């Protein structure tokens, strides 16, 4: 190793140490939550660091209690159904709409896209009361379908915007060549555009899944009996303030699932973030 290499590493050492310290700070609450979920019910108030002193205290009884709790397991299932369903539906609709505003010519196309971009700045809170009234009239309040449709509606502007930016990076000659060869628009979309746009589509799916899984405000507003996991944990904290032996494992499972999804598809996530950045 040369002196130049050593000097370079020495100058970067403070940066690496700083990043490691920041990473440690970010991980501390997660580790604390995991260790708390492993403490016996009688020891949860003594602090999660107790396990470093007495590792033999660790137990899986809290997780057994979580999965034996019908309300919490039903909430986890409801969250999974809502997250997966709306992610699939949003991805399909956004991909079709983005293809239309990118490759098809029709009156008002540019105006329509401007409206879509404008909808990105509309906060969710503005729509809660109007949609609540609409759901009551339509019978969609407190239903899985109502939650799915709400998340799809508010995820579409971002989905169309993201995918259109990526579609613009596909060479125009490829699409025209496929059309000249007699391919229909649906075939061009399915066999040419979708395979090339896989990173952006996967990135959009990850965004939507994480947002829906971690949503609290929408679920709290439109769900009463059909509760996602975030509302179920909130209900436990509100009704039983010291019921940490159930809240801690539920919160950790709720955290671990989206984290696993992100780690599994993070290479697509990074590619999707750069969608349309380079032409």
Kinemage of the C-alpha trace (Angstrom):
@kinemage 1
@onewidth
@group {chain A} dominant
@subgroup {mainchain}
@vectorlist {calphas} color= white
{ca unk a 1} P 0.000 0.000 0.000
{ca unk a 2} L 1.503 3.294 -1.082
{ca unk a 3} L 1.783 6.443 0.986
{ca unk a 4} L -0.707 8.151 -1.331
{ca unk a 5} L -3.313 5.465 -0.655
{ca unk a 6} L -2.726 5.685 3.098
{ca unk a 7} L -3.034 9.461 3.015
{ca unk a 8} L -6.245 9.211 1.000
{ca unk a 9} L -7.760 6.760 3.486
{ca unk a 10} L -6.653 8.893 6.410
{ca unk a 11} L -8.352 11.971 4.986
{ca unk a 12} L -11.579 10.007 4.456
{ca unk a 13} L -11.512 8.347 7.887
{ca unk a 14} L -13.414 11.192 9.654
{ca unk a 15} L -16.153 10.991 7.025
{ca unk a 16} L -16.451 7.233 7.435
{ca unk a 17} L -16.519 7.532 11.217
{ca unk a 18} L -19.186 10.209 11.014
{ca unk a 19} L -21.346 8.094 8.716
{ca unk a 20} L -20.885 5.067 10.978
{ca unk a 21} L -21.967 7.151 13.979
{ca unk a 22} L -25.068 8.414 12.156
{ca unk a 23} L -25.895 4.853 11.091
{ca unk a 24} L -25.549 3.692 14.689
{ca unk a 25} L -27.922 6.420 15.850
{ca unk a 26} L -30.490 5.370 13.240
{ca unk a 27} L -30.192 1.698 14.204
{ca unk a 28} L -30.423 2.206 17.968
{ca unk a 29} L -34.246 2.596 18.127
{ca unk a 30} L -34.712 -0.480 15.925
{ca unk a 31} L -32.356 -2.578 18.023
{ca unk a 32} L -34.029 -1.269 21.170
{ca unk a 33} L -37.449 -2.258 19.810
{ca unk a 34} L -36.202 -5.756 18.918
{ca unk a 35} L -34.660 -6.308 22.349
{ca unk a 36} L -37.767 -4.967 24.082
{ca unk a 37} L -39.904 -7.431 22.128
{ca unk a 38} L -37.706 -10.267 23.467
{ca unk a 39} L -38.036 -9.275 27.121
{ca unk a 40} L -40.536 -11.116 29.337
{ca unk a 41} L -43.706 -9.165 30.099
{ca unk a 42} L -42.628 -8.580 33.703
{ca unk a 43} L -39.288 -7.104 32.584
{ca unk a 44} L -40.365 -4.795 29.738
{ca unk a 45} L -40.297 -1.705 31.955
{ca unk a 46} L -36.699 -2.271 33.067
{ca unk a 47} L -35.161 -1.128 29.777
{ca unk a 48} L -34.103 -3.022 26.664
{ca unk a 49} L -30.412 -2.778 27.619
{ca unk a 50} L -31.198 -5.269 30.389
{ca unk a 51} L -30.654 -8.057 27.846
{ca unk a 52} L -26.970 -7.101 27.549
{ca unk a 53} L -26.613 -7.804 31.271
{ca unk a 54} L -28.785 -10.942 31.347
{ca unk a 55} L -29.062 -12.493 27.869
{ca unk a 56} L -30.900 -15.498 29.329
{ca unk a 57} L -33.969 -13.296 29.805
{ca unk a 58} L -34.638 -13.344 26.057
{ca unk a 59} L -37.842 -15.170 25.152
{ca unk a 60} L -40.141 -15.599 22.174
{ca unk a 61} L -43.269 -15.675 24.345
{ca unk a 62} L -44.218 -12.165 23.248
{ca unk a 63} L -44.216 -13.252 19.594
{ca unk a 64} L -46.256 -16.332 20.439
{ca unk a 65} L -48.736 -14.059 22.189
{ca unk a 66} L -48.802 -11.745 19.180
{ca unk a 67} L -49.653 -14.501 16.703
{ca unk a 68} L -52.183 -15.982 19.134
{ca unk a 69} L -53.948 -12.603 19.257
{ca unk a 70} L -56.729 -12.765 16.650
{ca unk a 71} L -57.095 -8.979 16.362
{ca unk a 72} L -53.396 -8.400 15.662
{ca unk a 73} L -53.029 -11.256 13.180
{ca unk a 74} L -56.137 -10.063 11.363
{ca unk a 75} L -54.672 -6.548 11.267
{ca unk a 76} L -51.443 -7.905 9.758
{ca unk a 77} L -53.417 -9.810 7.131
{ca unk a 78} L -55.525 -6.735 6.328
{ca unk a 79} L -52.370 -4.636 5.927
{ca unk a 80} L -50.825 -7.200 3.595
{ca unk a 81} L -53.978 -7.432 1.450
{ca unk a 82} L -54.354 -3.645 1.182
{ca unk a 83} L -50.659 -3.074 0.466
{ca unk a 84} L -50.261 -5.778 -2.166
{ca unk a 85} L -53.626 -5.147 -3.860
{ca unk a 86} L -53.229 -1.412 -4.233
{ca unk a 87} L -49.583 -1.752 -5.291
{ca unk a 88} L -50.483 -4.139 -8.124
{ca unk a 89} L -53.487 -2.061 -9.217
{ca unk a 90} L -51.583 1.221 -9.089
{ca unk a 91} L -48.605 -0.180 -11.008
{ca unk a 92} L -50.817 -1.490 -13.824
{ca unk a 93} L -52.906 1.684 -14.153
{ca unk a 94} L -49.911 4.026 -13.844
{ca unk a 95} L -47.935 2.088 -16.470
{ca unk a 96} L -50.837 2.198 -18.936
{ca unk a 97} L -51.468 5.902 -18.305
{ca unk a 98} L -47.760 6.770 -18.566
{ca unk a 99} L -47.526 4.904 -21.871
{ca unk a 100} L -50.528 6.818 -23.177
{ca unk a 101} L -49.188 10.275 -22.288
{ca unk a 102} L -45.734 9.357 -23.629
{ca unk a 103} L -46.301 7.465 -26.873
{ca unk a 104} L -49.892 8.105 -27.974
{ca unk a 105} L -51.157 11.270 -29.635
{ca unk a 106} L -54.601 12.498 -28.604
{ca unk a 107} L -56.216 15.908 -27.984
{ca unk a 108} L -55.379 17.390 -24.591
{ca unk a 109} L -52.508 15.004 -23.848
{ca unk a 110} L -50.127 17.688 -22.612
{ca unk a 111} L -52.866 19.395 -20.590
{ca unk a 112} L -53.721 16.078 -18.987
{ca unk a 113} L -50.120 15.509 -17.975
{ca unk a 114} L -49.883 19.020 -16.509
{ca unk a 115} L -52.974 18.245 -14.407
{ca unk a 116} L -51.347 15.011 -13.235
{ca unk a 117} L -48.199 16.883 -12.193
{ca unk a 118} L -50.316 19.518 -10.433
{ca unk a 119} L -52.020 16.786 -8.410
{ca unk a 120} L -48.645 15.888 -6.883
{ca unk a 121} L -48.862 18.944 -4.632
{ca unk a 122} L -52.341 18.114 -3.286
{ca unk a 123} L -51.968 16.890 0.323
{ca unk a 124} L -53.893 13.842 1.489
{ca unk a 125} L -55.468 15.788 4.361
{ca unk a 126} L -57.524 17.918 1.955
{ca unk a 127} L -59.403 14.892 0.647
{ca unk a 128} L -60.124 13.112 3.939
{ca unk a 129} L -63.489 14.755 4.716
{ca unk a 130} L -64.879 14.755 1.119
{ca unk a 131} L -63.833 11.138 0.562
{ca unk a 132} L -65.219 10.188 3.976
{ca unk a 133} L -68.620 11.541 2.933
{ca unk a 134} L -68.361 9.805 -0.446
{ca unk a 135} L -67.439 6.494 1.162
{ca unk a 136} L -70.376 6.709 3.565
{ca unk a 137} L -72.757 7.245 0.665
{ca unk a 138} L -71.180 4.499 -1.467
{ca unk a 139} L -70.828 1.939 1.319
{ca unk a 140} L -67.022 1.867 1.076
{ca unk a 141} L -66.277 3.136 4.575
{ca unk a 142} L -64.460 0.602 6.759
{ca unk a 143} L -63.747 -1.754 3.871
{ca unk a 144} L -60.558 -3.087 2.339
{ca unk a 145} L -61.721 -1.909 -1.088
{ca unk a 146} L -62.129 1.650 0.199
{ca unk a 147} L -58.557 1.732 1.540
{ca unk a 148} L -57.177 0.248 -1.679
{ca unk a 149} L -58.975 2.757 -3.915
{ca unk a 150} L -57.876 5.733 -1.800
{ca unk a 151} L -54.208 4.737 -1.924
{ca unk a 152} L -54.395 4.067 -5.654
{ca unk a 153} L -55.998 7.445 -6.326
{ca unk a 154} L -53.359 9.376 -4.405
{ca unk a 155} L -50.462 7.284 -5.695
{ca unk a 156} L -51.350 7.626 -9.386
{ca unk a 157} L -49.958 11.154 -10.012
{ca unk a 158} L -46.521 10.190 -8.719
{ca unk a 159} L -46.645 6.832 -10.511
{ca unk a 160} L -47.523 8.369 -13.869
{ca unk a 161} L -44.894 11.091 -13.440
{ca unk a 162} L -42.142 8.609 -12.538
{ca unk a 163} L -42.907 6.121 -15.311
{ca unk a 164} L -43.335 8.782 -17.979
{ca unk a 165} L -39.855 10.113 -17.220
{ca unk a 166} L -38.476 6.627 -17.713
{ca unk a 167} L -40.502 5.936 -20.862
{ca unk a 168} L -39.093 9.109 -22.416
{ca unk a 169} L -35.645 7.557 -22.151
{ca unk a 170} L -36.627 4.635 -24.380
{ca unk a 171} L -35.401 5.281 -27.947
{ca unk a 172} L -38.247 6.487 -30.120
{ca unk a 173} L -36.906 4.409 -33.005
{ca unk a 174} L -37.602 1.158 -31.130
{ca unk a 175} L -41.281 1.957 -30.689
{ca unk a 176} L -41.657 3.154 -34.271
{ca unk a 177} L -39.916 0.050 -35.600
{ca unk a 178} L -42.312 -2.169 -33.672
{ca unk a 179} L -45.296 -0.257 -35.045
{ca unk a 180} L -43.966 -0.501 -38.609
{ca unk a 181} L -43.628 -4.273 -38.146
{ca unk a 182} L -47.337 -4.384 -37.413
{ca unk a 183} L -47.286 -4.642 -33.626
{ca unk a 184} L -50.398 -3.307 -31.924
{ca unk a 185} L -50.111 -0.706 -29.167
{ca unk a 186} L -50.869 -3.284 -26.486
{ca unk a 187} L -48.160 -5.563 -27.869
{ca unk a 188} L -45.652 -2.716 -27.976
{ca unk a 189} L -46.544 -1.934 -24.387
{ca unk a 190} L -46.327 -5.516 -23.105
{ca unk a 191} L -43.380 -6.862 -25.094
{ca unk a 192} L -41.199 -3.794 -25.599
{ca unk a 193} L -41.855 -1.023 -23.112
{ca unk a 194} L -42.581 -3.037 -19.963
{ca unk a 195} L -39.399 -5.169 -20.063
{ca unk a 196} L -37.265 -2.071 -20.595
{ca unk a 197} L -39.063 -0.189 -17.820
{ca unk a 198} L -38.775 -2.949 -15.203
{ca unk a 199} L -36.440 -0.942 -12.880
{ca unk a 200} L -38.800 2.044 -12.785
{ca unk a 201} L -41.870 -0.166 -12.321
{ca unk a 202} L -40.191 -2.069 -9.491
{ca unk a 203} L -39.173 1.213 -7.886
{ca unk a 204} L -42.731 2.523 -8.067
{ca unk a 205} L -44.048 -0.712 -6.565
{ca unk a 206} L -41.601 -0.414 -3.658
{ca unk a 207} L -42.566 3.222 -3.050
{ca unk a 208} L -46.267 2.392 -3.036
{ca unk a 209} L -45.931 -0.726 -0.896
{ca unk a 210} L -43.867 1.051 1.767
{ca unk a 211} L -46.156 4.075 1.823
{ca unk a 212} L -49.286 1.947 2.168
{ca unk a 213} L -47.860 -0.449 4.735
{ca unk a 214} L -46.687 2.396 6.978
{ca unk a 215} L -49.793 4.549 6.493
{ca unk a 216} L -51.570 5.621 9.665
{ca unk a 217} L -53.659 8.694 8.874
{ca unk a 218} L -55.735 7.217 6.037
{ca unk a 219} L -56.246 3.929 7.876
{ca unk a 220} L -57.300 5.737 11.050
{ca unk a 221} L -59.818 7.834 9.097
{ca unk a 222} L -61.424 5.153 6.932
{ca unk a 223} L -61.065 1.992 9.047
{ca unk a 224} L -62.950 1.094 12.202
{ca unk a 225} L -63.322 -2.684 12.331
{ca unk a 226} L -61.113 -3.456 9.312
{ca unk a 227} L -57.927 -2.137 10.926
{ca unk a 228} L -54.426 -2.251 9.397
{ca unk a 229} L -51.545 -2.975 11.737
{ca unk a 230} L -50.659 0.679 12.366
{ca unk a 231} L -54.138 1.427 13.717
{ca unk a 232} L -54.222 -1.839 15.675
{ca unk a 233} L -50.955 -0.932 17.432
{ca unk a 234} L -52.288 2.558 18.146
{ca unk a 235} L -55.471 1.072 19.619
{ca unk a 236} L -53.449 -1.168 21.918
{ca unk a 237} L -51.308 1.746 23.064
{ca unk a 238} L -54.396 3.856 23.731
{ca unk a 239} L -56.369 1.206 25.607
{ca unk a 240} L -53.540 -0.560 27.426
{ca unk a 241} L -50.697 1.853 27.992
{ca unk a 242} L -48.480 -0.755 29.706
{ca unk a 243} L -49.201 -3.595 27.246
{ca unk a 244} L -45.705 -3.248 25.786
{ca unk a 245} L -45.209 -7.017 25.555
{ca unk a 246} L -47.778 -7.045 22.717
{ca unk a 247} L -47.039 -3.636 21.201
{ca unk a 248} L -43.261 -4.193 20.873
{ca unk a 249} L -43.361 -7.437 18.824
{ca unk a 250} L -46.233 -6.105 16.703
{ca unk a 251} L -44.286 -2.929 15.954
{ca unk a 252} L -41.135 -4.881 15.105
{ca unk a 253} L -42.964 -7.250 12.751
{ca unk a 254} L -44.611 -4.221 11.135
{ca unk a 255} L -41.146 -2.723 10.643
{ca unk a 256} L -39.382 -5.904 9.517
{ca unk a 257} L -41.705 -6.814 6.626
{ca unk a 258} L -41.344 -3.582 4.585
{ca unk a 259} L -37.628 -3.523 5.407
{ca unk a 260} L -37.264 -7.031 3.970
{ca unk a 261} L -39.164 -5.972 0.827
{ca unk a 262} L -36.916 -2.952 0.401
{ca unk a 263} L -33.709 -4.951 0.840
{ca unk a 264} L -34.904 -7.595 -1.608
{ca unk a 265} L -35.571 -5.052 -4.362
{ca unk a 266} L -33.174 -2.243 -3.501
{ca unk a 267} L -31.157 -2.588 -6.722
{ca unk a 268} L -34.323 -1.865 -8.712
{ca unk a 269} L -35.127 0.938 -6.277
{ca unk a 270} L -31.823 2.691 -6.977
{ca unk a 271} L -32.259 2.300 -10.753
{ca unk a 272} L -35.792 3.640 -10.524
{ca unk a 273} L -34.653 6.709 -8.613
{ca unk a 274} L -32.424 7.561 -11.563
{ca unk a 275} L -35.217 6.990 -14.070
{ca unk a 276} L -35.179 9.740 -16.649
{ca unk a 277} L -32.212 11.493 -15.015
{ca unk a 278} L -29.927 10.851 -17.979
{ca unk a 279} L -31.079 11.161 -21.560
